[in-house]
Amino acid sequence: MKAFAASGRPLAANCRGPWALVEADVLRGKTLIAYPSLRTDVTNAGAKALEAVTMVLLAPSTRAASLARPNHP
């Protein structure tokens, strides 16, 4: 994971994946979007955690979305 992170390619993680990035110590100096329950951990790992709704175009017909529902922290 450290070699991949050092390559400069974009990183993506969902569900419990961000904790793997925290444990691998690859978030320092990065800015990322994090679910509210993860923000303290990624901030303590040296990352800047933002709250936002995102839609990223991965391929012409494939999209990935991240949304934190306000009433489901």
Backbone as a chain_set.jsonl record, in Angstrom:
{"seq": "MKAFAASGRPLAANCRGPWALVEADVLRGKTLIAYPSLRTDVTNAGAKALEAVTMVLLAPSTRAASLARPNHP", "coords": {"N": [[0.826, -1.182, 0.0], [1.972, 1.225, 0.734], [3.834, 1.648, -1.315], [2.157, 1.956, -3.535], [0.761, 4.279, -2.767], [2.866, 6.083, -2.744], [3.365, 6.296, -5.411], [1.938, 8.305, -6.558], [-0.473, 8.015, -7.78], [-4.087, 8.262, -7.735], [-5.772, 7.539, -4.649], [-8.304, 5.438, -3.341], [-10.857, 4.546, -1.09], [-13.323, 2.655, 0.611], [-15.952, 2.024, 3.002], [-14.481, 0.266, 5.528], [-12.001, 0.761, 4.601], [-10.577, 3.321, 4.721], [-9.419, 3.211, 7.269], [-7.409, 1.343, 6.916], [-5.693, 2.812, 5.321], [-4.985, 4.76, 7.173], [-3.621, 3.176, 9.073], [-1.506, 2.318, 7.48], [-0.077, 4.587, 7.301], [-0.2, 6.508, 5.186], [-1.566, 8.819, 4.71], [-0.668, 11.284, 5.565], [-0.399, 14.718, 5.021], [-2.206, 14.708, 2.935], [-5.334, 15.608, 1.361], [-8.648, 14.762, 1.848], [-11.943, 13.369, 1.375], [-14.028, 12.508, 3.965], [-16.111, 10.334, 5.822], [-18.16, 11.378, 8.562], [-17.645, 9.87, 10.978], [-15.06, 9.025, 10.604], [-13.395, 11.184, 10.482], [-11.871, 12.187, 12.716], [-9.909, 10.201, 13.027], [-8.564, 10.224, 10.483], [-7.663, 12.845, 10.476], [-5.974, 12.844, 12.723], [-4.081, 11.214, 11.611], [-2.729, 12.883, 10.034], [-3.93, 13.987, 7.809], [-6.032, 16.223, 5.9], [-9.336, 16.42, 6.424], [-12.279, 16.638, 4.605], [-15.743, 17.549, 4.311], [-18.004, 16.582, 2.027], [-20.165, 16.137, -0.804], [-19.547, 13.957, -3.382], [-18.992, 13.251, -6.834], [-17.43, 11.224, -8.947], [-15.992, 10.762, -12.064], [-15.158, 7.747, -13.309], [-14.912, 6.085, -15.533], [-16.174, 6.162, -18.906], [-18.924, 5.311, -18.545], [-19.166, 4.744, -15.865], [-19.641, 5.527, -12.509], [-18.761, 6.763, -9.26], [-19.996, 7.461, -6.077], [-20.049, 9.442, -3.1], [-21.648, 10.014, -0.124], [-22.638, 11.512, 2.83], [-25.25, 10.993, 4.856], [-27.221, 13.364, 6.549], [-28.796, 12.61, 8.811], [-27.718, 10.243, 9.561], [-25.111, 9.657, 10.992]], "CA": [[0.0, 0.0, 0.0], [2.838, 2.405, 0.772], [4.411, 1.843, -2.649], [1.106, 2.497, -4.392], [0.516, 5.666, -2.345], [4.031, 6.884, -3.133], [3.415, 6.391, -6.87], [1.256, 9.518, -6.993], [-1.79, 7.702, -8.347], [-5.17, 8.522, -6.778], [-6.171, 6.484, -3.726], [-9.724, 5.412, -3.019], [-11.197, 3.527, -0.091], [-14.683, 2.779, 1.127], [-16.289, 1.231, 4.179], [-13.399, 0.304, 6.525], [-10.753, 1.0, 3.88], [-9.787, 4.454, 5.195], [-8.609, 2.84, 8.432], [-6.213, 0.677, 6.391], [-4.796, 3.896, 4.9], [-4.47, 5.35, 8.416], [-2.633, 2.241, 9.633], [-0.341, 2.265, 6.585], [0.573, 5.892, 7.412], [-0.061, 7.093, 3.849], [-2.46, 9.966, 4.582], [-0.022, 12.526, 6.006], [-0.282, 15.758, 4.0], [-3.226, 14.548, 1.906], [-6.666, 16.139, 1.596], [-9.599, 13.765, 1.411], [-13.317, 13.441, 1.847], [-14.18, 11.438, 4.948], [-17.364, 10.197, 6.541], [-17.983, 12.022, 9.869], [-17.065, 9.004, 12.01], [-13.643, 8.776, 10.287], [-12.633, 12.435, 10.41], [-10.879, 12.296, 13.786], [-8.804, 9.291, 12.736], [-7.746, 10.669, 9.353], [-7.0, 14.078, 10.89], [-4.856, 12.439, 13.572], [-3.083, 10.583, 10.744], [-2.027, 13.942, 9.31], [-4.65, 14.395, 6.604], [-7.083, 17.227, 6.037], [-10.592, 15.747, 6.089], [-13.349, 17.526, 4.174], [-17.084, 16.985, 4.203], [-18.567, 16.994, 0.749], [-20.786, 15.137, -1.663], [-18.702, 13.894, -4.565], [-19.299, 12.364, -7.942], [-16.175, 11.127, -9.686], [-16.097, 9.998, -13.295], [-14.095, 6.753, -13.352], [-14.865, 5.633, -16.918], [-17.295, 6.826, -19.585], [-20.265, 5.002, -18.033], [-19.053, 4.261, -14.489], [-19.498, 6.619, -11.545], [-18.738, 6.404, -7.844], [-20.488, 8.593, -5.291], [-19.889, 9.378, -1.654], [-22.595, 10.934, 0.489], [-22.94, 11.292, 4.249], [-26.613, 11.453, 5.137], [-27.211, 14.157, 7.782], [-29.4, 11.952, 9.959], [-27.084, 8.931, 9.706], [-23.682, 9.977, 11.147]], "C": [[0.874, 1.251, 0.0], [3.445, 2.694, -0.598], [3.389, 2.439, -3.603], [0.851, 3.961, -4.05], [1.656, 6.578, -2.785], [4.105, 7.087, -4.643], [2.739, 7.646, -7.404], [-0.094, 9.269, -7.642], [-2.863, 7.974, -7.298], [-5.465, 7.296, -5.911], [-7.675, 6.574, -3.499], [-9.965, 4.298, -2.013], [-12.633, 3.741, 0.338], [-14.855, 1.857, 2.322], [-15.157, 1.352, 5.22], [-12.029, 0.585, 5.907], [-9.934, 2.191, 4.363], [-8.939, 4.12, 6.428], [-7.35, 2.089, 8.005], [-5.202, 1.723, 5.934], [-4.19, 4.603, 6.106], [-3.359, 4.467, 8.977], [-1.376, 2.147, 8.783], [0.444, 3.571, 6.601], [0.826, 6.529, 6.041], [-0.926, 8.338, 3.655], [-1.818, 11.301, 4.941], [0.137, 13.501, 4.842], [-1.317, 15.685, 2.889], [-4.519, 15.254, 2.329], [-7.648, 15.118, 1.055], [-10.981, 14.039, 1.958], [-13.522, 12.253, 2.766], [-15.556, 11.493, 5.587], [-17.162, 10.764, 7.951], [-17.321, 11.145, 10.931], [-15.587, 8.705, 11.778], [-12.777, 10.024, 10.408], [-11.564, 12.557, 11.491], [-9.675, 11.422, 13.482], [-7.942, 9.771, 11.574], [-7.042, 11.986, 9.665], [-5.802, 13.768, 11.785], [-3.746, 11.767, 12.776], [-2.365, 11.61, 9.871], [-2.701, 14.409, 8.038], [-5.631, 15.51, 6.923], [-8.359, 16.563, 5.545], [-11.667, 16.774, 5.766], [-14.675, 16.79, 4.205], [-17.674, 17.493, 2.907], [-19.273, 15.82, 0.089], [-19.961, 15.129, -2.937], [-19.283, 12.956, -5.609], [-18.051, 12.364, -8.812], [-16.404, 10.277, -10.919], [-14.907, 9.053, -13.382], [-13.862, 6.257, -14.772], [-16.098, 6.231, -17.598], [-18.678, 6.528, -19.001], [-20.252, 4.501, -16.591], [-18.841, 5.442, -13.567], [-19.448, 6.058, -10.138], [-19.145, 7.632, -7.055], [-20.23, 8.36, -3.813], [-20.795, 10.424, -1.042], [-22.796, 10.554, 1.947], [-24.327, 11.849, 4.502], [-26.639, 12.18, 6.485], [-27.792, 13.443, 8.996], [-28.84, 10.546, 10.191], [-25.576, 9.115, 9.863], [-22.777, 8.798, 11.219]], "O": [[0.548, 2.233, -0.666], [3.558, 3.853, -0.996], [3.714, 3.327, -4.391], [0.738, 4.794, -4.948], [1.422, 7.727, -3.16], [4.834, 7.962, -5.109], [2.936, 8.017, -8.561], [-0.787, 10.216, -8.015], [-2.582, 7.923, -6.1], [-5.412, 6.162, -6.385], [-8.242, 7.666, -3.469], [-9.344, 3.237, -2.084], [-13.104, 4.876, 0.42], [-14.001, 1.018, 2.608], [-14.913, 2.444, 5.732], [-11.022, 0.64, 6.613], [-8.708, 2.098, 4.415], [-7.861, 4.686, 6.608], [-6.32, 2.193, 8.672], [-3.998, 1.553, 6.129], [-3.026, 5.0, 6.077], [-2.283, 4.957, 9.317], [-0.288, 1.92, 9.314], [1.509, 3.664, 5.99], [1.92, 7.024, 5.768], [-1.009, 8.859, 2.543], [-2.385, 12.351, 4.641], [0.726, 13.168, 3.814], [-1.307, 16.522, 1.986], [-4.759, 15.467, 3.518], [-7.5, 14.654, -0.076], [-11.162, 14.833, 2.881], [-13.224, 11.118, 2.394], [-16.091, 12.569, 5.856], [-16.063, 10.636, 8.491], [-16.508, 11.642, 11.711], [-14.923, 8.18, 12.672], [-11.55, 9.924, 10.432], [-10.45, 12.993, 11.199], [-8.537, 11.855, 13.661], [-6.715, 9.732, 11.663], [-5.938, 12.224, 9.173], [-4.736, 14.362, 11.624], [-2.595, 11.748, 13.212], [-1.502, 11.256, 9.067], [-2.103, 15.154, 7.262], [-6.01, 15.71, 8.077], [-8.454, 16.184, 4.377], [-11.933, 17.675, 6.562], [-14.721, 15.562, 4.132], [-17.826, 18.7, 2.715], [-19.001, 14.659, 0.395], [-19.701, 16.185, -3.512], [-19.976, 11.991, -5.287], [-17.667, 13.401, -9.352], [-16.956, 9.181, -10.823], [-13.768, 9.502, -13.514], [-12.717, 6.033, -15.166], [-16.979, 6.755, -16.916], [-19.526, 7.42, -18.968], [-21.225, 3.897, -16.141], [-17.963, 6.27, -13.807], [-20.022, 5.005, -9.857], [-18.68, 8.735, -7.342], [-20.198, 7.223, -3.342], [-20.719, 11.599, -1.402], [-23.092, 9.4, 2.257], [-24.548, 13.053, 4.374], [-26.122, 11.652, 7.47], [-27.316, 13.655, 10.111], [-29.423, 9.756, 10.933], [-24.826, 8.764, 8.953], [-21.563, 8.959, 11.349]]}, "num_chains": 1, "name": "protein.A"}
